[in-house]
Amino acid sequence: MQVKIIAHPNSKKPRIEEDLLGTLHVYVGSPPLEGRANKETRDSLAKHFNIPRSGVILLSGQKT
């Protein structure tokens, strides 16, 4: 399954929300440094979909 997500690093309250177009907005507390926000995003999605973290692959995105 492939879904479109938008990650929001440095969020005060970690959560996942879906907009009207089906895009998942993943709010994580980690900063976008050294892959920390990506790791937390993967962890959050794995928990949300009840799958192992190894089952979540981020195909593209911005890196700092």
Backbone as JSON Lines, residues from 0, in Angstrom:
{"i":0,"aa":"M","n":[0.85,-1.17,0.0],"ca":[0.0,0.0,0.0],"c":[0.9,1.23,0.0]}
{"i":1,"aa":"Q","n":[0.52,2.23,-0.74],"ca":[1.28,3.48,-0.79],"c":[0.34,4.62,-0.43]}
{"i":2,"aa":"V","n":[0.76,5.46,0.51],"ca":[-0.04,6.61,0.92],"c":[0.82,7.86,0.87]}
{"i":3,"aa":"K","n":[0.17,8.98,0.64],"ca":[0.88,10.25,0.65],"c":[0.83,10.81,2.07]}
{"i":4,"aa":"I","n":[2.01,11.22,2.55],"ca":[2.06,11.82,3.88],"c":[2.78,13.15,3.8]}
{"i":5,"aa":"I","n":[2.48,13.98,4.75],"ca":[3.22,15.22,4.96],"c":[3.64,15.21,6.42]}
{"i":6,"aa":"A","n":[4.94,15.24,6.64],"ca":[5.46,15.22,8.0],"c":[5.61,16.64,8.52]}
{"i":7,"aa":"H","n":[5.26,16.82,9.77],"ca":[5.36,18.12,10.43],"c":[6.27,17.94,11.65]}
{"i":8,"aa":"P","n":[7.58,18.21,11.5],"ca":[8.5,18.06,12.64],"c":[8.32,19.18,13.66]}
{"i":9,"aa":"N","n":[8.9,18.99,14.83],"ca":[8.87,19.97,15.92],"c":[7.47,20.3,16.4]}
{"i":10,"aa":"S","n":[6.57,19.34,16.33],"ca":[5.2,19.57,16.78],"c":[5.11,19.37,18.29]}
{"i":11,"aa":"K","n":[4.24,20.14,18.91],"ca":[4.07,20.03,20.36],"c":[3.31,18.77,20.74]}
{"i":12,"aa":"K","n":[2.35,18.36,19.9],"ca":[1.53,17.19,20.2],"c":[1.63,16.19,19.04]}
{"i":13,"aa":"P","n":[2.32,15.07,19.24],"ca":[2.41,14.07,18.17],"c":[1.03,13.48,17.86]}
{"i":14,"aa":"R","n":[0.71,13.41,16.57],"ca":[-0.58,12.86,16.15],"c":[-0.56,12.6,14.64]}
{"i":15,"aa":"I","n":[-1.57,11.9,14.16],"ca":[-1.76,11.66,12.74],"c":[-3.17,12.09,12.39]}
{"i":16,"aa":"E","n":[-3.29,12.91,11.34],"ca":[-4.59,13.37,10.88],"c":[-4.69,13.12,9.38]}
{"i":17,"aa":"E","n":[-5.91,12.89,8.9],"ca":[-6.14,12.69,7.47],"c":[-6.98,13.84,6.94]}
{"i":18,"aa":"D","n":[-6.55,14.43,5.81],"ca":[-7.33,15.52,5.23],"c":[-8.37,14.96,4.25]}
{"i":19,"aa":"L","n":[-9.12,15.83,3.63],"ca":[-10.22,15.4,2.75],"c":[-9.74,14.66,1.51]}
{"i":20,"aa":"L","n":[-8.49,14.87,1.11],"ca":[-7.95,14.21,-0.08],"c":[-7.28,12.87,0.25]}
{"i":21,"aa":"G","n":[-7.27,12.49,1.52],"ca":[-6.69,11.23,1.93],"c":[-5.22,11.31,2.3]}
{"i":22,"aa":"T","n":[-4.65,12.51,2.28],"ca":[-3.26,12.69,2.68],"c":[-3.16,12.62,4.2]}
{"i":23,"aa":"L","n":[-2.17,11.87,4.68],"ca":[-1.94,11.78,6.12],"c":[-0.96,12.86,6.54]}
{"i":24,"aa":"H","n":[-1.31,13.61,7.56],"ca":[-0.42,14.61,8.14],"c":[0.1,14.01,9.44]}
{"i":25,"aa":"V","n":[1.42,13.77,9.47],"ca":[2.05,13.14,10.62],"c":[2.83,14.2,11.39]}
{"i":26,"aa":"Y","n":[2.37,14.5,12.58],"ca":[3.0,15.5,13.44],"c":[3.91,14.77,14.43]}
{"i":27,"aa":"V","n":[5.2,15.1,14.4],"ca":[6.17,14.46,15.29],"c":[6.93,15.52,16.07]}
{"i":28,"aa":"G","n":[7.39,15.15,17.24],"ca":[8.09,16.08,18.11],"c":[9.56,16.26,17.77]}
{"i":29,"aa":"S","n":[10.12,15.35,17.01],"ca":[11.55,15.41,16.71],"c":[11.87,16.5,15.69]}
{"i":30,"aa":"P","n":[13.08,17.06,15.79],"ca":[13.5,18.05,14.8],"c":[13.94,17.37,13.51]}
{"i":31,"aa":"P","n":[13.92,18.09,12.4],"ca":[14.32,17.5,11.12],"c":[15.84,17.48,10.95]}
{"i":32,"aa":"L","n":[16.53,16.91,11.9],"ca":[17.99,16.84,11.87],"c":[18.44,15.4,11.95]}
{"i":33,"aa":"E","n":[19.4,15.04,11.12],"ca":[20.04,13.72,11.16],"c":[19.02,12.58,11.08]}
{"i":34,"aa":"G","n":[17.92,12.79,10.37],"ca":[16.93,11.74,10.18],"c":[16.04,11.44,11.37]}
{"i":35,"aa":"R","n":[16.12,12.27,12.41],"ca":[15.32,12.0,13.62],"c":[13.82,12.1,13.35]}
{"i":36,"aa":"A","n":[13.4,13.13,12.59],"ca":[11.98,13.28,12.28],"c":[11.5,12.13,11.39]}
{"i":37,"aa":"N","n":[12.33,11.7,10.45],"ca":[11.96,10.57,9.59],"c":[11.78,9.3,10.41]}
{"i":38,"aa":"K","n":[12.67,9.06,11.35],"ca":[12.57,7.86,12.19],"c":[11.28,7.89,13.01]}
{"i":39,"aa":"E","n":[10.99,9.04,13.61],"ca":[9.77,9.13,14.41],"c":[8.52,9.02,13.52]}
{"i":40,"aa":"T","n":[8.6,9.55,12.31],"ca":[7.49,9.44,11.36],"c":[7.24,7.97,11.03]}
{"i":41,"aa":"R","n":[8.3,7.22,10.75],"ca":[8.17,5.78,10.48],"c":[7.57,5.05,11.68]}
{"i":42,"aa":"D","n":[8.05,5.37,12.88],"ca":[7.53,4.74,14.09],"c":[6.04,5.02,14.27]}
{"i":43,"aa":"S","n":[5.65,6.27,14.04],"ca":[4.24,6.67,14.21],"c":[3.35,5.96,13.2]}
{"i":44,"aa":"L","n":[3.81,5.88,11.95],"ca":[3.02,5.21,10.91],"c":[2.9,3.71,11.19]}
{"i":45,"aa":"A","n":[3.97,3.1,11.64],"ca":[3.93,1.67,11.96],"c":[2.92,1.4,13.07]}
{"i":46,"aa":"K","n":[2.93,2.24,14.08],"ca":[1.99,2.08,15.19],"c":[0.55,2.33,14.7]}
{"i":47,"aa":"H","n":[0.36,3.35,13.87],"ca":[-0.96,3.71,13.36],"c":[-1.57,2.56,12.55]}
{"i":48,"aa":"F","n":[-0.76,1.95,11.68],"ca":[-1.24,0.87,10.82],"c":[-1.06,-0.52,11.44]}
{"i":49,"aa":"N","n":[-0.5,-0.56,12.66],"ca":[-0.28,-1.82,13.38],"c":[0.55,-2.81,12.56]}
{"i":50,"aa":"I","n":[1.69,-2.32,12.06],"ca":[2.63,-3.14,11.3],"c":[4.02,-2.92,11.87]}
{"i":51,"aa":"P","n":[4.97,-3.81,11.57],"ca":[6.34,-3.59,12.06],"c":[6.97,-2.37,11.4]}
{"i":52,"aa":"R","n":[7.89,-1.74,12.1],"ca":[8.56,-0.54,11.57],"c":[9.27,-0.85,10.26]}
{"i":53,"aa":"S","n":[9.76,-2.07,10.1],"ca":[10.44,-2.44,8.86],"c":[9.49,-2.46,7.66]}
{"i":54,"aa":"G","n":[8.18,-2.47,7.92],"ca":[7.19,-2.44,6.85],"c":[6.87,-1.06,6.34]}
{"i":55,"aa":"V","n":[7.46,-0.03,6.94],"ca":[7.22,1.35,6.53],"c":[8.46,1.86,5.81]}
{"i":56,"aa":"I","n":[8.28,2.29,4.58],"ca":[9.38,2.83,3.78],"c":[9.0,4.22,3.31]}
{"i":57,"aa":"L","n":[9.84,5.19,3.6],"ca":[9.62,6.55,3.1],"c":[10.3,6.63,1.73]}
{"i":58,"aa":"L","n":[9.52,6.82,0.68],"ca":[10.05,6.78,-0.68],"c":[10.79,8.04,-1.08]}
{"i":59,"aa":"S","n":[10.27,9.18,-0.67],"ca":[10.93,10.44,-1.03],"c":[10.6,11.48,0.0]}
{"i":60,"aa":"G","n":[11.33,12.55,-0.06],"ca":[11.1,13.64,0.88],"c":[12.31,14.53,0.97]}
{"i":61,"aa":"Q","n":[12.2,15.52,1.81],"ca":[13.3,16.45,1.99],"c":[14.18,15.97,3.12]}
{"i":62,"aa":"K","n":[15.45,16.21,2.98],"ca":[16.41,15.88,4.04],"c":[17.23,17.12,4.34]}
{"i":63,"aa":"T","n":[17.61,17.26,5.6],"ca":[18.46,18.39,5.97],"c":[19.84,17.9,6.3]}
